[in-house]
Amino acid sequence: MPSWPPGVRGVFTTRAGGQSMAPYAELNLGDHVGDDLRTVGANRAAVARAVGLAPDRLVFMEQVHGRSVALVDGPPEEPPVADALVTRARGLALVVMVADCVPVLLADPEAGVVAAAHAGRKGVELGVVAAAIRVMQDCGARPERLTVWLGPSIGGCCYEVPEQMQREVVAVAPGAVAPGGRTRAGTPSVDLRAALAAELTALGVPDVGLSGGCTNDDTDFFSYRRDATTGRFAGLVWLEA
């Protein structure tokens, strides 16, 4: 469980404890992957109960692998089309769903603002986390006060990409390739969490934590790269009411 400053709570789910059947077993929170929607709703309600919130206090996004940021002050009628959420509202949990991409949770309790971002390869290239921080700054946050957690995601050990794609990512995110830049199989790779950690450091964020390991390796988490047809786990962050 990530450690947060007073007044902030955040969690990353696993795939355990839900009602979904294979290939979405068990705690699938994605309503766009082919799972039964009533089951997904029951899973989402179970997560809300587990964190002590009403189901309608969980805000989901329609994630599109972009860099749009939605500032929300209450439960929206429809999930915003965005890849990052920011709020100053207390007791409102921002949810990012993933199955290899990086779930990024950010908080500045002094300013009273939190954010959640979905950072896959495209999001890293487009700067979705930096975009979320800019909106947080508009709400009074400061990079040097931020606590950021990068959740479970596919690691550089397993995220194989073509060499041309590796070069394109490195051109905008130099931290994406560790020395060697290869998977365990010896093929070109990208390390999304390393790229984000380097970017956050460059932005002046001193407190960046890593939670969990590689989703392709760890079957406690959903992985699109490993399983193709699968569910989604989530990161949630909120200001205590």
Phi, psi and omega per residue, in radians:
M1 nan 2.152 3.113
P2 -1.049 2.591 3.086
S3 -1.637 2.289 -3.089
W4 -2.148 2.736 3.048
P5 -1.154 2.821 3.083
P6 -0.960 2.416 3.102
G7 1.618 -0.115 -3.134
V8 -2.163 2.460 3.022
R9 -2.276 2.563 3.104
G10 -2.749 2.538 -3.129
V11 -2.510 2.765 2.918
F12 -2.062 2.283 3.108
T13 -1.443 2.931 2.947
T14 -2.006 -2.904 3.097
R15 -1.648 0.048 -3.057
A16 -1.558 2.576 2.930
G17 1.695 0.072 -3.114
G18 -1.793 -2.964 -3.068
Q19 -1.895 -0.095 -3.077
S20 -1.190 2.560 3.082
M21 -1.677 2.851 3.106
A22 -0.969 2.499 0.117
P23 -1.540 0.225 -3.085
Y24 -1.778 0.079 -3.040
A25 -1.049 2.368 -0.009
E26 -2.059 -0.805 -3.011
L27 -1.666 1.111 3.089
N28 -1.355 2.234 -3.137
L29 -1.891 0.006 -3.119
G30 -1.573 2.238 3.135
D31 -1.701 0.229 -3.053
H32 -2.132 0.241 -3.000
V33 -1.929 0.013 3.132
G34 1.809 -0.025 3.108
D35 -1.304 2.772 3.078
D36 -1.084 2.207 -3.015
L37 -1.175 -0.577 3.094
R38 -1.160 -0.648 3.098
T39 -1.161 -0.739 3.089
V40 -1.042 -0.750 3.107
G41 -1.058 -0.708 3.103
A42 -1.145 -0.677 3.102
N43 -1.118 -0.753 3.129
R44 -1.118 -0.706 3.112
A45 -1.117 -0.641 3.119
A46 -1.132 -0.694 3.088
V47 -1.119 -0.762 3.121
A48 -1.020 -0.795 3.118
R49 -1.072 -0.715 -3.088
A50 -1.105 -0.527 -3.129
V51 -1.762 0.069 3.043
G52 1.401 0.484 3.127
L53 -2.157 2.735 3.015
A54 -1.270 2.588 -3.119
P55 -0.958 -0.580 -3.115
D56 -1.374 0.016 3.060
R57 -1.671 0.127 3.018
L58 -1.756 2.144 -3.116
V59 -1.853 2.046 3.098
F60 -1.745 2.855 3.073
M61 -2.053 2.749 2.836
E62 -1.625 1.703 -2.989
Q63 -1.433 2.352 -3.009
V64 -2.274 0.276 -3.139
H65 1.040 0.764 3.099
G66 -2.102 -2.630 3.116
R67 -2.337 0.287 3.111
S68 -1.219 2.479 -3.124
V69 -2.112 2.284 3.099
A70 -1.896 2.186 3.034
L71 -1.617 2.083 -3.068
V72 -2.106 2.530 3.110
D73 -2.114 0.116 3.114
G74 -3.086 3.088 3.136
P75 -1.115 2.102 3.131
P76 -1.328 2.763 3.099
E77 -1.143 -0.663 3.096
E78 -2.279 2.607 3.091
P79 -1.033 2.253 3.116
P80 -1.144 2.521 3.047
V81 -1.403 1.806 -3.013
A82 -2.915 2.942 3.034
D83 -2.130 0.198 2.995
A84 -2.699 2.545 3.090
L85 -2.157 2.511 3.070
V86 -2.332 2.458 3.066
T87 -2.594 2.670 2.955
R88 -1.922 -0.012 -3.097
A89 -1.359 2.375 3.139
R90 -1.468 2.543 3.124
G91 1.236 0.358 3.126
L92 -2.059 1.926 -3.051
A93 -1.551 2.202 3.066
L94 -1.568 2.308 -3.007
V95 -2.097 2.283 3.010
V96 -2.106 2.257 -3.103
M97 -1.832 2.462 -3.067
V98 -2.607 2.863 2.972
A99 -2.715 0.906 3.105
D100 2.420 -0.645 3.053
C101 -1.120 2.904 -3.088
V102 -1.580 2.137 2.966
P103 -1.470 2.098 -3.052
V104 -1.967 2.152 3.124
L105 -2.022 2.319 -3.047
L106 -2.323 2.570 -3.138
A107 -2.665 2.438 2.913
D108 -2.238 1.608 -3.072
P109 -1.141 -0.484 3.124
E110 -1.131 -0.694 3.085
A111 -1.439 -0.273 -3.108
G112 1.236 0.871 -3.122
V113 -2.535 2.432 3.090
V114 -2.305 2.848 3.141
A115 -2.612 2.705 3.024
A116 -2.337 2.372 -3.099
A117 -2.339 2.586 3.111
H118 -1.852 1.908 -3.022
A119 -2.107 1.581 2.941
G120 -1.583 -2.890 -3.136
R121 -1.030 -0.800 3.142
K122 -1.135 -0.705 3.123
G123 -1.103 -0.664 3.076
V124 -1.123 -0.790 3.135
E125 -1.096 -0.670 -3.074
L126 -1.470 -0.224 3.116
G127 1.398 0.734 -3.086
V128 -1.134 -0.614 -3.130
V129 -1.218 -0.728 3.072
A130 -1.078 -0.651 3.103
A131 -1.122 -0.704 3.100
A132 -1.121 -0.712 3.137
I133 -1.129 -0.637 3.100
R134 -1.076 -0.732 3.102
V135 -1.175 -0.672 3.059
M136 -1.058 -0.706 3.105
Q137 -1.107 -0.642 3.066
D138 -1.071 -0.419 3.120
C139 -1.654 0.138 3.077
G140 1.802 -0.033 -3.137
A141 -1.288 2.760 3.074
R142 -2.287 2.350 -3.088
P143 -0.925 -0.669 -3.079
E144 -1.237 -0.196 3.099
R145 -1.765 -0.081 -3.032
L146 -1.298 2.456 2.848
T147 -1.873 2.262 -3.089
V148 -2.273 2.352 3.030
W149 -2.095 2.293 3.041
L150 -1.781 2.032 -3.022
G151 -1.467 -3.076 -3.110
P152 -0.997 2.404 -3.128
S153 -2.816 2.973 3.119
I154 -1.161 2.389 -3.080
G155 -1.671 2.932 3.067
G156 -1.075 -0.321 3.089
C157 -1.140 -0.422 -2.985
C158 -2.254 -0.272 -3.038
Y159 -1.472 1.502 -3.131
E160 -1.400 2.332 3.104
V161 -2.413 2.768 3.025
P162 -1.110 2.674 -3.113
E163 -1.031 -0.669 3.132
Q164 -1.098 -0.732 3.107
M165 -1.126 -0.706 3.094
Q166 -1.011 -0.774 3.131
R167 -1.109 -0.689 -3.136
E168 -1.131 -0.720 3.129
V169 -1.173 -0.794 -3.108
V170 -1.099 -0.522 -3.136
A171 -1.075 -0.536 -3.134
V172 -1.922 -0.303 -3.128
A173 -2.420 1.380 -3.054
P174 -0.981 -0.494 -3.134
G175 -1.271 -0.045 -3.054
A176 -1.278 -0.235 -3.116
V177 -2.181 2.014 3.075
A178 -1.304 2.938 3.086
P179 -0.904 2.218 -3.084
G180 1.739 -0.820 3.071
G181 1.012 0.693 -3.087
R182 -2.283 2.623 2.993
T183 -1.292 3.077 3.066
R184 -1.051 -0.476 3.139
A185 -1.448 -0.053 3.108
G186 1.556 0.169 -3.141
T187 -1.668 2.795 -3.139
P188 -1.025 2.477 -3.091
S189 -2.418 2.892 3.029
V190 -2.248 2.401 3.101
D191 -1.958 1.728 -3.039
L192 -1.149 -0.729 -3.108
R193 -1.184 -0.644 3.082
A194 -1.111 -0.690 3.109
A195 -1.088 -0.771 -3.124
L196 -1.202 -0.699 3.113
A197 -1.061 -0.732 3.112
A198 -1.146 -0.717 3.126
E199 -1.111 -0.773 -3.126
L200 -1.122 -0.699 3.079
T201 -1.069 -0.749 3.127
A202 -1.131 -0.493 3.121
L203 -1.431 -0.073 3.097
G204 1.635 0.302 3.121
V205 -1.562 2.045 -3.054
P206 -1.545 -0.332 -2.953
D207 -2.047 1.546 -3.129
V208 -2.102 2.114 -3.140
G209 -1.979 2.704 3.071
L210 -1.981 2.274 3.132
S211 -2.113 2.160 3.117
G212 1.419 3.031 -3.082
G213 -1.963 -2.453 -3.073
C214 -1.505 2.165 -3.103
T215 -1.196 -0.490 3.101
N216 -1.168 -0.561 -3.135
D217 -1.505 -0.636 -2.956
D218 -1.692 1.899 -3.086
T219 -1.312 0.016 2.978
D220 -1.227 -0.241 -3.093
F221 -2.132 2.660 3.030
F222 -1.236 2.538 3.099
S223 -2.492 2.029 3.078
Y224 -1.170 -0.693 -3.133
R225 -1.076 -0.675 -3.101
R226 -1.376 -0.744 -2.923
D227 -2.033 -0.259 -3.112
A228 1.135 -1.370 3.087
T229 -1.484 1.955 -3.016
T230 -2.848 3.110 -3.130
G231 -1.621 -2.910 3.119
R232 -2.321 2.334 2.952
F233 -1.712 -3.116 -2.968
A234 -2.559 2.763 2.886
G235 -1.968 2.408 3.124
L236 -2.251 2.463 3.062
V237 -2.483 2.469 3.134
W238 -2.737 2.763 3.020
L239 -1.542 2.280 3.138
E240 -1.126 2.458 -3.120
A241 -1.291 nan nan
